[in-house]
Amino acid sequence: MRPADQAAVRRSNLALVLRHLRDAGSRSRAGIAADTGLNKGTVSSLVSELVERGLVREGERERAGAVGRPGTIVELDGRGVGGIGVEINVDYLTALVLDLTGTVLFEQRVALDVQALPVAKVLDAGAELTARALRECRRLGVMPAGVTVGVPGLVDVAGVVAVAPNLHWTDVPVVHGITERLTRRLGPPSFPIRTANDANLGALGEYAMGSVAGTADLVYLTGEIGVGGGVISGGRLLGGTAGFAGEIGHIQLDPAGQLCGCGRRGCWETLVGLAGMLRLAASPADPVHDPSLDLEQRLDLIRRRAERKDRRTLDALARVGTGLGVGAAVLVNVFNPRVVLLGGYFAQLGPYLLGPMLTELEARVVAPGIGGCRVELSWLGFSAAARGGAHVALQAVFDDPALVPVRAERDSG
C-alpha cells in the first residue's frame, strides 16, 4: 500500500474504534478487537493514539472471571472536545455545548422576539450567544469541533435559509452572517459552522440521546409557534433531495381555516402550533402571549390553569390534542414508525394532549393497533434541536478522530 492509502486506512480504523466505544460502551482492547475484527496489535496502537488525542482513556482492569489475562478497560473520554448547537426560534435563542460523552458543558436560553427584529439584529444576538458558549469552551480547555445552527425553515446546503415562514425570513445567509460576526468577536473560527432545519436536528438529538434513543423508525413532532417534524427511517434522517424534507407543519388540513405564516390557509400548525393553542386558551392581553417572558414560564401558566380545571384551557388543549391526532395519523399511515415522539410544548403539556390524540390515531390509522406505533413524550424538551446541532458538530470527530490534535500539540498551540 502507498503511504497515503495507509494513512487513510488508519484514520478509518481510528474512527471505527472511537464510534464502537461510543455505541457499545467501555471495552478492553481484546474486546474491541473481537467486536471490530481488527487484530489486537492494531487495536493497541489505535487506542494509544486515541489516548494521546484525549478522546479515550484507560480505566479499571477487567473483573475476575474474564477468560485469559485481565485487560485494562478503555472508555470514551472526549472531555476536551465540544460540539456547539445553537437554535434560533420565533421567541427564543438557545446555545448548548456537549462533549463527546454527551455531557452538557454549557446551556443558555434567552427570550427574544425574533419576528419583531431585523435579521441583522437576530444574527448579532445569535453570534453573541455562540460567543458565550465558545468563551466557556476556552475557559474549560475544550476544543470546539464545530457549530450547528438550527432554524425553523428550509435550509439549503450552502447554509442559506431559503424560507422560514414563522420568522418572516427569505434567503438569509445564516452561516455567513454568524461566521462574520463571530470573527469580529473572537477572530476567524478554526471549526466548521453549519445550519440546518431545527426539527431535523431535534429528531437527530432524540435519536442520539433522548428517551427513545436508537429507535430506528421514529417520527419526531415539535410544537413551537409552528409545528416541525423530523423522520428517522431505518436509523437515518430523511432529508429529501434538496434537504427540505420535514415541513409537516404545512400539511393542509382545513383549506378554509386560519391564515398560516406561509401564506396558505388551514395548515396543520395553525391548528396545533403554540400560537394556535394560545389563541384558543387565552385572550390577546393575557401574559401567556408576551414574547418577553421565557417560554417555559408561559407554559407553566397554562399548565397551572389546566390543573385548576379552567374550562377554557382544558377545551383548548383538548382541541389541540385532537388536531395532533388528525395530522399524526397521516404520518403514521405513510411512515409506519415505531414511535411518534412529542417534543417542544407538546411534551410540556403532553398529559392533556395524549388522550384526544390517541383517540384520533386509533380512528384514522388504517393498520390495526396503530400499526404497532406508540406515542411518547420527549425528555429533552426545548433543548432537543440544540442537542442535535451539537451532536452533528461532534460527528466530524467520530468520523475522523485525527481532526483533534494530540495533547502536546494542543498545549504548545
C-alpha positions as CSV (number, residue, x, y, z in Angstrom):
1,M,0.0,0.0,0.0
2,R,1.1,3.6,-0.7
3,P,1.7,5.8,2.4
4,A,-1.4,7.8,1.6
5,D,-3.5,4.7,1.5
6,Q,-2.1,3.5,4.8
7,A,-2.9,6.9,6.4
8,A,-6.5,6.7,5.1
9,V,-6.9,3.2,6.5
10,R,-5.5,4.2,9.8
11,R,-7.9,7.2,10.1
12,S,-10.8,4.9,9.2
13,N,-9.8,2.4,11.9
14,L,-9.4,5.2,14.4
15,A,-13.0,6.3,13.6
16,L,-14.2,2.7,13.8
17,V,-12.8,2.2,17.3
18,L,-14.0,5.6,18.6
19,R,-17.5,5.0,17.3
20,H,-17.6,1.5,18.7
21,L,-16.7,2.8,22.2
22,R,-19.5,5.4,21.8
23,D,-22.1,2.9,20.7
24,A,-21.1,-0.3,22.6
25,G,-19.6,1.2,25.8
26,S,-16.4,0.5,27.6
27,R,-14.3,-2.4,26.4
28,S,-10.9,-4.0,26.9
29,R,-8.5,-3.9,23.9
30,A,-9.2,-7.6,23.4
31,G,-12.9,-6.9,23.4
32,I,-12.6,-4.1,20.9
33,A,-10.5,-6.5,18.6
34,A,-13.1,-9.2,18.9
35,D,-16.0,-6.8,18.2
36,T,-14.5,-5.0,15.3
37,G,-12.4,-7.7,13.6
38,L,-9.2,-5.8,13.9
39,N,-6.2,-7.6,15.2
40,K,-5.0,-7.0,18.8
41,G,-1.8,-5.2,17.8
42,T,-3.6,-2.8,15.6
43,V,-6.2,-2.1,18.3
44,S,-3.5,-1.4,20.9
45,S,-1.8,1.1,18.6
46,L,-5.1,2.8,17.7
47,V,-6.1,3.0,21.4
48,S,-2.8,4.6,22.3
49,E,-3.2,7.2,19.6
50,L,-6.8,8.0,20.7
51,V,-5.5,8.4,24.3
52,E,-2.8,10.8,23.0
53,R,-5.6,12.8,21.3
54,G,-7.6,12.9,24.6
55,L,-10.5,11.0,23.0
56,V,-10.4,7.8,25.1
57,R,-8.9,6.9,28.5
58,E,-7.9,3.8,30.3
59,G,-9.8,2.8,33.3
60,E,-10.0,-0.2,35.7
61,R,-8.9,-3.7,34.8
62,E,-11.5,-6.3,33.9
63,R,-13.2,-8.1,36.7
64,A,-12.1,-11.5,37.7
65,G,-13.8,-14.3,35.7
66,A,-12.9,-13.0,32.3
67,V,-11.2,-15.5,30.0
68,G,-7.5,-15.1,29.8
69,R,-5.3,-12.4,31.4
70,P,-7.4,-9.4,32.6
71,G,-7.1,-6.4,30.4
72,T,-7.5,-2.7,31.0
73,I,-10.8,-1.2,30.2
74,V,-10.9,1.5,27.6
75,E,-13.6,4.1,27.7
76,L,-14.7,7.2,25.8
77,D,-13.3,10.4,27.2
78,G,-13.5,13.4,24.9
79,R,-14.0,15.9,27.7
80,G,-11.6,18.1,25.9
81,V,-13.7,18.3,22.7
82,G,-17.1,20.1,22.4
83,G,-19.8,20.4,19.9
84,I,-22.0,23.6,19.9
85,G,-25.6,23.6,19.0
86,V,-27.5,26.9,18.5
87,E,-31.2,27.3,17.9
88,I,-32.9,30.4,16.5
89,N,-36.6,30.2,17.1
90,V,-39.5,32.6,17.0
91,D,-39.3,33.8,20.6
92,Y,-36.0,32.5,21.9
93,L,-32.4,31.6,21.2
94,T,-30.5,28.7,22.7
95,A,-26.9,27.6,22.8
96,L,-25.6,24.4,24.2
97,V,-22.2,22.6,24.3
98,L,-21.8,18.8,24.6
99,D,-18.6,16.9,25.0
100,L,-18.0,13.6,23.2
101,T,-19.7,11.7,26.1
102,G,-22.9,13.7,25.8
103,T,-22.3,15.7,28.9
104,V,-23.7,19.3,28.8
105,L,-20.9,21.8,29.4
106,F,-22.9,24.9,28.8
107,E,-26.5,25.7,28.1
108,Q,-28.3,29.1,27.9
109,R,-31.7,30.2,26.5
110,V,-32.7,33.8,26.1
111,A,-36.1,35.2,25.3
112,L,-36.1,37.2,22.0
113,D,-39.0,38.4,19.8
114,V,-37.3,37.3,16.6
115,Q,-40.3,38.2,14.4
116,A,-40.1,41.9,15.6
117,L,-36.4,42.3,14.9
118,P,-34.4,42.9,11.7
119,V,-32.4,39.9,10.5
120,A,-29.1,41.6,11.3
121,K,-30.1,42.1,15.0
122,V,-31.1,38.4,15.3
123,L,-27.8,37.2,13.8
124,D,-26.0,39.6,16.2
125,A,-27.8,38.0,19.1
126,G,-27.1,34.5,17.8
127,A,-23.4,35.3,17.3
128,E,-23.2,36.7,20.8
129,L,-24.8,33.7,22.4
130,T,-22.5,31.4,20.4
131,A,-19.5,33.5,21.5
132,R,-20.5,33.0,25.1
133,A,-20.5,29.2,24.5
134,L,-17.1,29.4,22.9
135,R,-15.7,31.5,25.7
136,E,-16.9,28.8,28.1
137,C,-15.2,26.2,26.0
138,R,-12.0,28.2,26.2
139,R,-12.3,28.5,30.0
140,L,-12.8,24.8,30.3
141,G,-9.9,24.0,27.9
142,V,-12.3,22.4,25.4
143,M,-11.6,22.4,21.7
144,P,-14.7,23.3,19.7
145,A,-15.4,20.8,16.9
146,G,-18.0,22.9,15.2
147,V,-21.2,24.9,15.5
148,T,-24.6,23.9,14.1
149,V,-27.3,26.5,13.9
150,G,-30.9,25.3,13.9
151,V,-33.6,27.4,12.2
152,P,-37.3,26.7,11.7
153,G,-37.3,26.8,7.9
154,L,-36.0,25.4,4.7
155,V,-32.2,25.4,4.7
156,D,-30.0,24.7,1.6
157,V,-26.6,23.0,1.5
158,A,-24.8,26.4,1.3
159,G,-26.1,27.4,4.7
160,V,-28.8,29.8,3.4
161,V,-32.3,29.8,4.9
162,A,-34.4,29.7,1.8
163,V,-37.6,30.4,3.6
164,A,-38.6,30.5,7.3
165,P,-42.3,31.5,7.3
166,N,-42.6,32.0,11.0
167,L,-39.5,34.1,11.2
168,H,-40.6,36.0,8.0
169,W,-37.1,35.2,6.5
170,T,-36.3,34.6,2.9
171,D,-32.8,33.9,1.5
172,V,-31.0,34.6,4.7
173,P,-27.3,33.6,4.7
174,V,-27.1,32.4,8.3
175,V,-23.7,30.7,8.1
176,H,-22.1,33.7,6.5
177,G,-23.8,36.1,8.9
178,I,-22.8,34.1,12.1
179,T,-19.3,33.5,10.8
180,E,-18.7,37.1,10.1
181,R,-20.0,38.2,13.5
182,L,-18.1,35.6,15.4
183,T,-14.9,36.7,13.6
184,R,-15.3,40.2,14.8
185,R,-15.8,39.0,18.4
186,L,-13.3,36.2,18.7
187,G,-11.2,36.0,15.5
188,P,-11.7,33.7,12.5
189,P,-13.2,30.3,13.6
190,S,-11.0,27.3,13.2
191,F,-14.0,24.9,13.0
192,P,-16.9,24.5,10.6
193,I,-20.2,26.4,11.0
194,R,-23.3,24.8,9.6
195,T,-27.1,25.4,9.7
196,A,-30.0,23.0,9.4
197,N,-33.7,22.7,10.0
198,D,-34.4,22.8,13.7
199,A,-36.9,19.9,13.7
200,N,-34.5,17.7,11.8
201,L,-31.8,18.5,14.4
202,G,-34.3,17.7,17.1
203,A,-35.0,14.3,15.6
204,L,-31.3,13.6,15.5
205,G,-30.9,14.7,19.1
206,E,-33.7,12.4,20.2
207,Y,-32.3,9.5,18.2
208,A,-28.8,10.0,19.7
209,M,-29.6,10.8,23.3
210,G,-33.3,11.1,24.0
211,S,-35.8,8.9,25.8
212,V,-36.2,6.6,22.8
213,A,-32.6,6.8,21.6
214,G,-31.7,4.3,19.0
215,T,-35.3,3.8,17.7
216,A,-34.7,3.1,14.1
217,D,-38.2,4.3,12.9
218,L,-39.2,7.4,14.6
219,V,-41.4,10.5,13.8
220,Y,-40.5,13.5,15.9
221,L,-43.0,16.3,16.3
222,T,-42.1,19.5,18.0
223,G,-44.5,22.2,18.9
224,E,-43.2,25.8,18.8
225,I,-45.0,28.7,17.2
226,G,-45.4,26.4,14.3
227,V,-45.0,22.6,14.1
228,G,-41.8,21.0,13.0
229,G,-41.1,17.4,12.3
230,G,-38.2,15.0,11.6
231,V,-38.4,11.5,10.4
232,I,-35.9,8.8,11.2
233,S,-36.3,5.7,8.9
234,G,-34.1,2.7,9.2
235,G,-31.8,4.7,11.5
236,R,-31.4,7.5,9.0
237,L,-32.8,11.0,8.9
238,L,-35.0,11.6,5.8
239,G,-33.7,14.8,4.4
240,G,-35.1,14.8,0.8
241,T,-33.4,15.6,-2.5
242,A,-32.6,19.2,-1.5
243,G,-32.7,18.7,2.3
244,F,-36.1,20.3,2.6
245,A,-38.0,17.3,4.0
246,G,-39.8,17.6,7.3
247,E,-42.1,20.7,6.7
248,I,-45.0,18.7,8.1
249,G,-46.5,21.8,9.8
250,H,-47.7,22.9,6.4
251,I,-49.8,19.9,5.6
252,Q,-53.1,21.5,4.7
253,L,-55.9,20.1,6.8
254,D,-58.5,22.9,6.5
255,P,-58.4,24.9,3.2
256,A,-60.9,27.4,4.8
257,G,-59.1,27.6,8.1
258,Q,-56.7,30.2,9.7
259,L,-54.2,32.0,7.6
260,C,-50.7,30.5,8.1
261,G,-47.4,32.2,8.1
262,C,-46.6,30.5,4.8
263,G,-49.5,32.4,3.2
264,R,-51.8,29.4,2.9
265,R,-54.8,28.6,5.0
266,G,-55.5,25.7,7.3
267,C,-52.0,24.3,7.7
268,W,-51.6,21.8,10.5
269,E,-49.6,24.3,12.5
270,T,-52.5,26.8,12.6
271,L,-54.5,24.2,14.5
272,V,-51.9,22.8,16.9
273,G,-48.9,25.2,16.9
274,L,-48.2,27.2,20.0
275,A,-49.7,30.3,18.5
276,G,-52.9,28.4,17.7
277,M,-53.1,26.9,21.2
278,L,-52.5,30.2,23.0
279,R,-55.2,31.8,20.8
280,L,-57.7,29.2,21.9
281,A,-56.6,29.3,25.6
282,A,-56.3,33.0,26.4
283,S,-57.3,36.5,25.3
284,P,-54.8,38.6,23.5
285,A,-53.9,40.7,26.6
286,D,-53.1,37.6,28.6
287,P,-49.4,37.3,29.7
288,V,-49.1,34.0,28.0
289,H,-48.9,35.9,24.7
290,D,-45.9,38.1,26.0
291,P,-42.8,37.1,24.0
292,S,-40.5,38.8,26.5
293,L,-41.4,36.1,29.0
294,D,-39.4,32.8,28.9
295,L,-41.4,30.2,27.0
296,E,-41.4,27.8,29.9
297,Q,-42.9,30.4,32.2
298,R,-45.7,31.0,29.8
299,L,-46.4,27.2,29.5
300,D,-46.3,26.9,33.3
301,L,-49.2,29.4,33.4
302,I,-51.2,27.2,31.0
303,R,-50.3,24.1,32.9
304,R,-51.4,25.6,36.3
305,R,-54.7,26.7,34.8
306,A,-55.3,23.2,33.4
307,E,-54.5,21.7,36.9
308,R,-57.1,24.1,38.3
309,K,-59.6,22.7,35.8
310,D,-60.0,26.0,34.0
311,R,-62.6,25.2,31.3
312,R,-61.2,27.4,28.5
313,T,-57.7,26.0,29.0
314,L,-58.9,22.4,29.1
315,D,-61.1,22.9,26.0
316,A,-58.1,24.4,24.1
317,L,-55.8,21.6,25.0
318,A,-58.4,19.0,24.0
319,R,-58.8,20.7,20.6
320,V,-55.1,20.7,20.1
321,G,-54.8,17.0,21.1
322,T,-57.5,16.2,18.6
323,G,-55.7,18.2,15.9
324,L,-52.4,16.5,16.7
325,G,-54.1,13.1,16.2
326,V,-55.6,14.1,12.9
327,G,-52.2,15.2,11.4
328,A,-50.1,12.5,13.1
329,A,-52.4,9.8,11.6
330,V,-51.3,10.9,8.1
331,L,-47.7,10.5,9.1
332,V,-48.3,7.1,10.8
333,N,-50.1,5.8,7.7
334,V,-47.2,7.0,5.5
335,F,-44.2,6.0,7.6
336,N,-45.4,3.3,10.0
337,P,-43.0,4.4,12.8
338,R,-42.3,2.5,16.0
339,V,-42.7,5.8,18.0
340,V,-44.3,9.2,17.5
341,L,-42.3,11.4,19.8
342,L,-43.8,14.7,21.0
343,G,-41.3,17.5,21.8
344,G,-41.4,21.2,22.4
345,Y,-44.5,22.4,24.0
346,F,-46.3,19.2,23.1
347,A,-44.1,17.4,25.7
348,Q,-44.6,20.1,28.3
349,L,-48.4,19.8,28.1
350,G,-48.4,16.2,27.0
351,P,-50.7,14.7,29.7
352,Y,-53.5,16.9,28.5
353,L,-52.9,16.1,24.8
354,L,-52.4,12.4,24.7
355,G,-56.0,11.2,25.3
356,P,-57.6,13.1,22.4
357,M,-54.6,12.5,20.2
358,L,-54.7,8.7,20.7
359,T,-58.4,8.6,20.1
360,E,-57.9,10.2,16.7
361,L,-55.0,7.9,15.8
362,E,-57.0,4.8,16.6
363,A,-59.8,6.1,14.5
364,R,-57.7,7.2,11.5
365,V,-54.7,4.9,11.2
366,V,-55.5,2.1,8.7
367,A,-53.3,-0.6,10.3
368,P,-54.7,-2.3,13.3
369,G,-53.3,-1.3,16.7
370,I,-52.0,1.9,15.1
371,G,-49.5,-0.2,13.2
372,G,-47.5,-1.1,16.3
373,C,-46.8,2.6,16.9
374,R,-46.8,4.2,20.3
375,V,-46.7,7.9,21.4
376,E,-44.1,9.1,23.8
377,L,-43.1,12.4,25.4
378,S,-39.7,13.8,24.9
379,W,-37.3,14.3,27.9
380,L,-35.2,16.8,26.0
381,G,-38.0,19.4,25.7
382,F,-36.8,22.7,24.1
383,S,-33.2,21.6,24.1
384,A,-33.6,18.9,21.5
385,A,-32.6,21.0,18.5
386,A,-29.6,22.4,20.2
387,R,-28.5,19.0,21.3
388,G,-29.0,17.7,17.8
389,G,-26.9,20.5,16.5
390,A,-24.1,19.8,19.0
391,H,-24.3,16.1,18.0
392,V,-23.9,17.0,14.3
393,A,-20.9,19.1,15.1
394,L,-19.3,16.3,17.1
395,Q,-19.9,13.7,14.4
396,A,-17.0,15.1,12.4
397,V,-14.7,13.9,15.2
398,F,-16.3,10.5,15.3
399,D,-15.8,10.3,11.5
400,D,-12.2,11.4,11.7
401,P,-10.6,11.5,15.1
402,A,-7.4,12.8,13.6
403,L,-9.1,16.2,13.4
404,V,-8.2,16.5,17.1
405,P,-4.5,17.2,17.6
406,V,-2.5,15.2,20.2
407,R,-2.4,16.9,23.6
408,A,1.2,18.0,23.3
409,E,0.4,19.9,20.0
410,R,-2.7,21.5,21.6
411,D,-0.8,22.6,24.7
412,S,2.0,24.1,22.6
413,G,-0.6,25.8,20.3
